[in-house]
C-alpha cells in the first residue's frame, strides 16, 4: 500500500481529502431495509475513520470495504445452489460471482412496464446483455442474449425463481410464433430474430430438467400481450393460450405452417439503416425438417451486423444475413422436438403442416436425424450428395447454413455448428464430429472463437465500430462477425468437445485427457477474471485475443456459457480424479485427447 501506484490513485487522493465516499456507500443502502445492519456497520466505520489522520483514511477504508466485499461474496456463493456452494474451484466461483452484475432491477429496463407500475420497479429485475452498453433503457433486455445466458447465469447458480419469471415474461410477448429480439419492457418489442425463439425453447427444457419445479412450469398461466387473433395467419389453426405449454405449441405450429409478416412500425423509426425488404420476416420448416428463414437484406441470427456506412456503401447491407437453414437453429429445434416426443406432461403430440398433414414430434425428430448430415456435412473426400465442391474452402466441417441466396456462405467455417453438437449430439456421426471439432481448433483464440475462419477471403479479425473509412468490409464495424473472437461460442464448443471425446463409459485415462484439455483452454479465463477490473469476461476480443475497445468488457452470455462448460465437464466425471489436479504440460489436440482413434468414439445419448 506504500507503492507509488497506490499513493497516486485518484480514489486514494480523494479519501485523503475527505470522507464522502464511505458515507455514500452507506447512504445508498437506505432504500433497502433488509440491509440496514450493513448500513449501520458502514456508518459506524465511517465515524471511526473520520477521527483518524487523513493520511490513514485510504488504508482503513480499503480494509473496511474489502472485508465487506469478501463477506458478501462468501454469503452469495453459499446461496447459489449445491454446485456453486460446494465447489472450491476459483474459476467456478469467479464465474458465478460475475453473473451477479447482469441481473438486477433497473427502472428504465424492466421486463414488463405495466406490471412494474403496479408491483414496483424493484420487483421486475432482468438479465441484461452486457455492461456498460446494455445496462439501462430499451437496450437492456434482448431475447437472444437472455436465453443464451440464462442456463449459466440463473439455473446453474440456483436462481430458479428468477429464471422462471424471465421465461414467463418473454412467453407473454410471443407474437407471430416468435420471441422478441429486443424486449423494450414489453411495450414495443421487435420480432426480427429467428434464433431467439429456439434458445427460449431450449431454456424451457433446461429449466424443466434442472429446477426443482420440473415440468410444473409448463402449466404456469400465461396471458399474451398480443393475442393470437391479432396476428394469426389465415388458414393456420393455432391453439388458445392459457399456459406456457400452449405458448410453446403456438411457436411450433406457427413455424410448421409458415411465418410471414412485415415488422410492426417498419421503417427508420425502428431501424435507420435497414432497407425496406429487410423488414419482411419469414420462417418455416422445409421438407427435410429444417427450420429456415430470412432474406439477403436482414440478419435474423446472432450474427446480426447491419451496415451503416454511406462512404463505404454498406448501409442497409447485412454482413452476415445467414438466410436459409442455420445449423444452430436446426440443432436447437432438434433438441426441442426430441424432448417433447417423450414428454408425457406436454399436452400436444405434434404439428399440422400446410398441406393438411400432421407430423408428430417423434417423426420430426427422426426426419432431422436422417436429413442432417446429408445436407450439412462437407466431407474430406469430396463425395457428398448436397455439396458444391467449387464453393468449399475447408472440408471436414459442417456447413454454417443450408440454402443461402449467396451460396458460398453455406460453406463458411464458423463456430455455430458446435451449438448444435452440444444440444443435439445425436445428429452427428461421432467420427465426423471429432474431425469437425479438430478443425474447430483453427477458430480458437485466447478467450473466444473466431467468427470466421482466418483462411476465408472475407475474414477481418479486428473490429472498430468507429471506422469511418472506405473499406466496405470494415467500415462502421461491418466485420463484427467476420473474424473477431467472441467468447460465448467457446462454451458450446467445449461442451461438444467433451461430449464427443469423453462419451459415457469412457475409461479414466480418456476422462483425464478430455478434462485436462478443456481445463487448459479455460486457464486464460481464470486469469482474466482475476486481472480484469470488471471481474468478468468480455463480449469479444480482436484477433489473437487483442483488446477490443468497442466490445462490452462484461457480457452475460460469455460468463454464462463458460460456467455451463465447466459444469458439463465437472459433473460428468469423478471429481476425485481428473478434476482434483488437471494434468500440466502443453495443450493437446482432439486426437490425443481421444486416444488417436476417431472410429471408436461414441455419441452421447440425449443433449441439452
ChimeraX attribute file (.defattr): number of C-alpha atoms within 10 A of each C-alpha:
attribute: neighborCount
match mode: 1-to-1
recipient: residues
	/A:1	8
	/A:2	7
	/A:3	7
	/A:4	8
	/A:5	10
	/A:6	14
	/A:7	14
	/A:8	10
	/A:9	10
	/A:10	11
	/A:11	13
	/A:12	18
	/A:13	15
	/A:14	14
	/A:15	19
	/A:16	17
	/A:17	13
	/A:18	13
	/A:19	18
	/A:20	12
	/A:21	14
	/A:22	21
	/A:23	16
	/A:24	13
	/A:25	15
	/A:26	20
	/A:27	14
	/A:28	10
	/A:29	15
	/A:30	12
	/A:31	9
	/A:32	9
	/A:33	9
	/A:34	10
	/A:35	12
	/A:36	14
	/A:37	10
	/A:38	13
	/A:39	20
	/A:40	14
	/A:41	14
	/A:42	22
	/A:43	18
	/A:44	14
	/A:45	18
	/A:46	23
	/A:47	14
	/A:48	12
	/A:49	20
	/A:50	16
	/A:51	9
	/A:52	11
	/A:53	9
	/A:54	16
	/A:55	13
	/A:56	13
	/A:57	23
	/A:58	23
	/A:59	17
	/A:60	16
	/A:61	20
	/A:62	13
	/A:63	12
	/A:64	17
	/A:65	15
	/A:66	12
	/A:67	12
	/A:68	15
	/A:69	12
	/A:70	11
	/A:71	11
	/A:72	12
	/A:73	15
	/A:74	14
	/A:75	12
	/A:76	17
	/A:77	20
	/A:78	14
	/A:79	13
	/A:80	19
	/A:81	16
	/A:82	13
	/A:83	17
	/A:84	22
	/A:85	19
	/A:86	11
	/A:87	14
	/A:88	10
	/A:89	12
	/A:90	13
	/A:91	21
	/A:92	20
	/A:93	18
	/A:94	20
	/A:95	28
	/A:96	25
	/A:97	21
	/A:98	21
	/A:99	25
	/A:100	15
	/A:101	18
	/A:102	24
	/A:103	17
	/A:104	17
	/A:105	19
	/A:106	19
	/A:107	19
	/A:108	16
	/A:109	27
	/A:110	29
	/A:111	28
	/A:112	22
	/A:113	19
	/A:114	14
	/A:115	15
	/A:116	17
	/A:117	12
	/A:118	9
	/A:119	11
	/A:120	13
	/A:121	20
	/A:122	12
	/A:123	17
	/A:124	24
	/A:125	21
	/A:126	24
	/A:127	31
	/A:128	30
	/A:129	28
	/A:130	25
	/A:131	21
	/A:132	14
	/A:133	16
	/A:134	18
	/A:135	21
	/A:136	17
	/A:137	14
	/A:138	19
	/A:139	18
	/A:140	27
	/A:141	27
	/A:142	23
	/A:143	28
	/A:144	24
	/A:145	23
	/A:146	28
	/A:147	26
	/A:148	24
	/A:149	30
	/A:150	29
	/A:151	25
	/A:152	26
	/A:153	32
	/A:154	24
	/A:155	24
	/A:156	23
	/A:157	26
	/A:158	22
	/A:159	16
	/A:160	19
	/A:161	13
	/A:162	17
	/A:163	24
	/A:164	19
	/A:165	15
	/A:166	21
	/A:167	22
	/A:168	20
	/A:169	22
	/A:170	25
	/A:171	25
	/A:172	22
	/A:173	26
	/A:174	23
	/A:175	24
	/A:176	26
	/A:177	26
	/A:178	28
	/A:179	30
	/A:180	28
	/A:181	24
	/A:182	22
	/A:183	25
	/A:184	22
	/A:185	26
	/A:186	23
	/A:187	14
	/A:188	15
	/A:189	20
	/A:190	22
	/A:191	27
	/A:192	25
	/A:193	24
	/A:194	29
	/A:195	24
	/A:196	27
	/A:197	28
	/A:198	28
	/A:199	25
	/A:200	25
	/A:201	22
	/A:202	22
	/A:203	24
	/A:204	26
	/A:205	19
	/A:206	16
	/A:207	24
	/A:208	16
	/A:209	13
	/A:210	16
	/A:211	19
	/A:212	11
	/A:213	14
	/A:214	14
	/A:215	20
	/A:216	12
	/A:217	18
	/A:218	22
	/A:219	15
	/A:220	13
	/A:221	15
	/A:222	20
	/A:223	16
	/A:224	18
	/A:225	16
	/A:226	13
	/A:227	16
	/A:228	18
	/A:229	9
	/A:230	9
	/A:231	12
	/A:232	16
	/A:233	17
	/A:234	6
	/A:235	8
	/A:236	16
	/A:237	13
	/A:238	22
	/A:239	13
	/A:240	13
	/A:241	19
	/A:242	14
	/A:243	19
	/A:244	22
	/A:245	23
	/A:246	22
	/A:247	27
	/A:248	24
	/A:249	22
	/A:250	24
	/A:251	22
	/A:252	27
	/A:253	22
	/A:254	27
	/A:255	24
	/A:256	23
	/A:257	22
	/A:258	22
	/A:259	21
	/A:260	16
	/A:261	14
	/A:262	15
	/A:263	15
	/A:264	13
	/A:265	12
	/A:266	16
	/A:267	15
	/A:268	11
	/A:269	7
	/A:270	14
	/A:271	15
	/A:272	11
	/A:273	18
	/A:274	22
	/A:275	17
	/A:276	15
	/A:277	14
	/A:278	24
	/A:279	23
	/A:280	17
	/A:281	21
	/A:282	20
	/A:283	26
	/A:284	22
	/A:285	20
	/A:286	14
	/A:287	9
	/A:288	14
	/A:289	23
	/A:290	24
	/A:291	26
	/A:292	25
	/A:293	27
	/A:294	27
	/A:295	21
	/A:296	18
	/A:297	21
	/A:298	28
	/A:299	25
	/A:300	28
	/A:301	23
	/A:302	17
	/A:303	16
	/A:304	19
	/A:305	23
	/A:306	26
	/A:307	24
	/A:308	21
	/A:309	23
	/A:310	14
	/A:311	14
	/A:312	17
	/A:313	15
	/A:314	22
	/A:315	20
	/A:316	22
	/A:317	22
	/A:318	25
	/A:319	26
	/A:320	23
	/A:321	23
	/A:322	30
	/A:323	27
	/A:324	22
	/A:325	26
	/A:326	29
	/A:327	28
	/A:328	25
	/A:329	25
	/A:330	26
	/A:331	27
	/A:332	27
	/A:333	28
	/A:334	30
	/A:335	26
	/A:336	24
	/A:337	23
	/A:338	22
	/A:339	19
	/A:340	21
	/A:341	18
	/A:342	12
	/A:343	13
	/A:344	10
	/A:345	12
	/A:346	17
	/A:347	13
	/A:348	16
	/A:349	17
	/A:350	20
	/A:351	21
	/A:352	18
	/A:353	17
	/A:354	12
	/A:355	7
	/A:356	7
	/A:357	8
	/A:358	14
	/A:359	14
	/A:360	16
	/A:361	22
	/A:362	16
	/A:363	16
	/A:364	20
	/A:365	22
	/A:366	16
	/A:367	16
	/A:368	22
	/A:369	18
	/A:370	13
	/A:371	15
	/A:372	19
	/A:373	20
	/A:374	13
	/A:375	18
	/A:376	23
	/A:377	24
	/A:378	26
	/A:379	20
	/A:380	13
	/A:381	8
	/A:382	13
	/A:383	11
	/A:384	16
	/A:385	11
	/A:386	13
	/A:387	19
	/A:388	14
	/A:389	15
	/A:390	7
	/A:391	13
	/A:392	18
	/A:393	14
	/A:394	19
	/A:395	19
	/A:396	20
	/A:397	25
	/A:398	30
	/A:399	26
	/A:400	23
	/A:401	27
	/A:402	21
	/A:403	17
	/A:404	22
	/A:405	15
	/A:406	11
	/A:407	13
	/A:408	15
	/A:409	20
	/A:410	25
	/A:411	25
	/A:412	24
	/A:413	28
	/A:414	23
	/A:415	26
	/A:416	22
	/A:417	29
	/A:418	28
	/A:419	25
	/A:420	28
	/A:421	28
	/A:422	28
	/A:423	23
	/A:424	26
	/A:425	25
	/A:426	21
	/A:427	23
	/A:428	19
	/A:429	16
	/A:430	22
	/A:431	18
	/A:432	21
	/A:433	27
	/A:434	26
	/A:435	19
	/A:436	22
	/A:437	26
	/A:438	17
	/A:439	19
	/A:440	22
	/A:441	14
	/A:442	15
	/A:443	20
	/A:444	22
	/A:445	21
	/A:446	17
	/A:447	26
	/A:448	28
	/A:449	30
	/A:450	34
	/A:451	27
	/A:452	24
	/A:453	25
	/A:454	18
	/A:455	12
	/A:456	14
	/A:457	11
	/A:458	15
	/A:459	18
	/A:460	23
	/A:461	24
	/A:462	23
	/A:463	28
	/A:464	18
	/A:465	17
	/A:466	11
	/A:467	14
	/A:468	16
	/A:469	13
	/A:470	15
	/A:471	15
	/A:472	21
	/A:473	20
	/A:474	26
	/A:475	25
	/A:476	27
	/A:477	24
	/A:478	28
	/A:479	27
	/A:480	28
	/A:481	25
	/A:482	28
	/A:483	25
	/A:484	28
	/A:485	32
	/A:486	26
	/A:487	27
	/A:488	25
	/A:489	24
	/A:490	27
	/A:491	27
	/A:492	23
	/A:493	28
	/A:494	29
	/A:495	25
	/A:496	28
	/A:497	28
	/A:498	25
	/A:499	26
	/A:500	28
	/A:501	31
	/A:502	28
	/A:503	21
	/A:504	15
	/A:505	10
	/A:506	16
	/A:507	10
	/A:508	14
	/A:509	15
	/A:510	19
	/A:511	26
	/A:512	21
	/A:513	23
	/A:514	29
	/A:515	26
	/A:516	23
	/A:517	24
	/A:518	22
	/A:519	22
	/A:520	17
	/A:521	19
	/A:522	21
	/A:523	13
	/A:524	12
	/A:525	23
	/A:526	21
	/A:527	12
	/A:528	17
	/A:529	20
	/A:530	14
	/A:531	11
	/A:532	13
	/A:533	10
	/A:534	15
	/A:535	18
	/A:536	27
	/A:537	28
	/A:538	28
	/A:539	25
	/A:540	30
	/A:541	29
	/A:542	24
	/A:543	22
	/A:544	17
	/A:545	20
	/A:546	16
	/A:547	15
	/A:548	20
	/A:549	13
	/A:550	16
	/A:551	22
	/A:552	19
	/A:553	22
	/A:554	26
	/A:555	29
	/A:556	31
	/A:557	31
	/A:558	31
	/A:559	29
	/A:560	28
	/A:561	27
	/A:562	29
	/A:563	25
	/A:564	24
	/A:565	24
	/A:566	21
	/A:567	17
	/A:568	17
	/A:569	23
	/A:570	17
	/A:571	11
	/A:572	15
	/A:573	18
	/A:574	14
	/A:575	13
	/A:576	8
	/A:577	13
	/A:578	20
	/A:579	19
	/A:580	10
	/A:581	11
	/A:582	16
	/A:583	16
	/A:584	9
	/A:585	8
	/A:586	8
	/A:587	15
	/A:588	16
	/A:589	16
	/A:590	24
	/A:591	14
	/A:592	15
	/A:593	24
	/A:594	24
	/A:595	15
	/A:596	11
	/A:597	13
	/A:598	18
	/A:599	11
	/A:600	12
	/A:601	21
	/A:602	18
	/A:603	21
	/A:604	19
	/A:605	11
	/A:606	13
	/A:607	18
	/A:608	19
